[in-house]
Amino acid sequence: MSRAPYIIAALFTLSGAAWAIQLGVAPEPFAPGAAAVLALGLLIFVVVAAAGLLLSRGRWAPWLAIIVTLAAMALAIVIEDFTPWAIVGLVAGILTLIGLAGPWLKGWIRERPSAQGPGPKAMGVAFGALALVPAVALSSPSGLEPAHGILGGAGLLLAWGYARAQLWALWGIRLALPILALPALYVSPWPGKVLLAVVVGITVGLSWTREALLAVSPLMSHLPGPRVAAPRSGKDTPS
């Protein structure tokens, strides 16, 4: 068995963990609370992408890992105190991107989507709700308000419920999430308002698609009903 997927996943995890530590020891220009929530959101996506690479081997996993790695490395542009953890994050991130872009995952990642797995729109709903955790941190880097915590916590809860195919989570995303977003939009600066509006709008929009509904509907509800044999009439019975 090739060790390349495990090495790539380890480098990816190291990169994400290093950037999370960087946010903990030197959060500037983020306020400590915003930095902690941003680090939490980063680690959540690292765990999801690493599990996708090693367990489900889904085609989405390398792309998610690339996006997360690039987003984490973008912190190098804004951080004010460049600690050794940032250097570790950069080096591990570059090696991760090389590994993901190279041929080492060929034969490991499934070439075709799973017949029983959720479609891209359904996955977009789950990832969109989950993205609210780092999004609230980025929307107000100078400090978070209770409204931001409520929205981020709701996104985490609804993403968990939707990933477990719970119908209440889908309706929560459709109806409750836009309402919970309003206070966070109000207390955020204008760039943050735009960011939260885009994330919430895309997530809610995807949740109203048929594919998003089928992902949480019981399988038996989509199967044809049993065929009932009807007795033949007398005129069809041979004499």
N, C-alpha and C positions, 0 to 999 in steps of 0.2 A: 504494500500500500504506500502511495506517495505521501511524503511528509509535507509537501509544499503547502497544501491548504491549511494545515495546522500552524505552519510557520507564518503564513500570511495573516491568519486570524490572530496569532499572538502579537505580531507587529502592529496590527490594527488596534488591538486592545491596549497595547502599551502606549501607542500614540494618543488615544482618547484619554487614558488614565493620566498621562503626563500633562495634557492640557487642562484636565480637571484639577490636578494638583496646582498647576500654575495659577488658575483662577482662585484657588484657596489661599495661596501664600502671597500673591501679588495681584489683587483683583483690579487695581486701577487700569482703566478709567471707570470700571463698574463699581457701584456701591457693593458692600459686602453681601447684602441680601440678594441683589440681582446676580452677582457672581455665583453665589451658591446655587440659585435656581438654574442658572445657565449651565453650571457644571453637572447638576443632576440631570437636566435634559440631555446633555451630551452623553453621559454615561448610560442613560436609558437606551438611546439609539445605538450606542456601541454594543450593548448586550443583545439587542434585537438583531442587528446586522451580523454579529459574530455567530449567534445561534443559527441564523439563516445560512451562513457559509458552511458551518460544520454539521448541522442537523438536517434541516430541510433541503439544503443544496438547491434552493430555488434560484431562478434566473434573476430575480429582483435583488438578491442579497449582495452580489458584487457592486451593482449600481448604487444601492443604498450605502454600502461601505465607502465607495468613492465620494459620494456627496457629503457624508459625515466627515471623512478625512479632510476634504477640501474646506469645509466649513470650519473645522477646528483649526486648520493651519491658517485660515484667514485672521485668526486672533492675533497672529504675529504682527499684523498691520496696525492694530489699535492698542496693544498692551504698552504700558509705559515702563515697566520693570522687566527686562528680559532675563529671567532666571535660567539656571541649568535645566529646569523642567521643560521650559519652552524649547530649548535646543534638542532635548530628547524627543519631544513631541514632533518637531520638524523633521528630524532624521528618520524616526520611525514612520512618520507619515509619508515621506518620500519613498521609503522602501516599500511601504504598503501599496502605494499607487503603482509602483513598478511591478509588484507581484500581481496586483489585480489586472493590470493591463497586459501582462505577459501571457504565455501559453500554459502556465502551470496549473490553472484551474480547469483546463479542457479535459473532459472525461469525468470530472468531479461534479461540476454543476450540471443539472439536468438540461438537456438540449431543448426539451419541449415542456410547456407548462403542465402541471398536474391536472388530471381530469377532474379531480374532486376538490382542488384547491380554489380559493377565491380569485376572482378576476382582478384586473388592475384598478378598476374603479372602487371596488370594495376595499382593496388594500389602501387606496388613496384616502378613504374615509378614516381608517384606523390610524394611518400615519399622520393624517392631517390633525386629528384630535390629539394625538401624542405630541405633535409639533407645537402645540400651544404651551407646553412647559418651557422650552427655550424661548418661544416667541414672546411671552410676557416679560422675560428678563431683558430681551433685546428692545422691547417697546419702551421700557423706562429704565435705562441703565443707571440713572442717578438715584434710584430708589423705588421700591415697590410699595404699592398701596394694597389694602385688603382686597380690593376688587381684582387685582392681578392674581393674588393667591387663589381666590375663588375660581377664576376662569382657568388657571393652570391646573388646579386640583380637579375641576370638572372634566377638563380634557383628558387627564390621566385616567379618571374613573370610567368615563365613557369609552375611551379606547380599550381599556381592559374588558369592559362588558361586551363591546362589539366584537373583539377578538374571540370571545367565548360564545359568539352567536346568540347573544341575548337581544330579544326584540325591543326591550325597554331602552337599551342603549342606543339603538337606531333612532327611536322616537325622541330620546333625549338630545341627540345630536341635531335632529331636524327642528325641534321646537324649543328646547330649553337653552341650547348653546347660544343662539342669537340673542336671547334675552340676557343671559349671563355676561355676554360680551359688551353690552351697552355701558355698564359702569366702568369697565376697564378702558373702553374707548374714550370715555369722558375724561378720565384722570391721566391719560397718556399724552405726551407731547405729539405734535403733528406727525413726525415720522413714525412714531409708535402706533398712532391711530391707523395709518395706512397699512402698516405691517399686520396688525391684528385683524383689520377688516379683510385683507386679502386671504389670510390663513383661514379665518372663520368662514368667509364667503365661499372659498373653494371646497372646504370640508362639508358645509351644509349643502352646497349645490350637488356634490357627488352623492350625498346621502339620499337624495330624492330620485336617484336612478334605479331602474329595475334590478340592475346587477347588485347594487348595495342591499336591496331588500332580499334577493334570493340568497345572499350569503348568510342571513340569519333566519331563513325560513326552514322549517323541518323538511327533510328530503322527501318524506312520504306525501307531502302536500303537492309535489310536482309530478307524482307518478300517476298514470292512468288508473282509473278505478277498475275493480274486477268485472269481468264480463259474465253476465248472467244468461244462462241458456234458457230460452223460451220454448215451451212445447209447440210442436207443429199443429197447425189447424187441421181439421178433419179433411178438408179438400186436398191438402198436400199429402195425406197419408195414402199410400198405395192400397188398392183394394185386393 
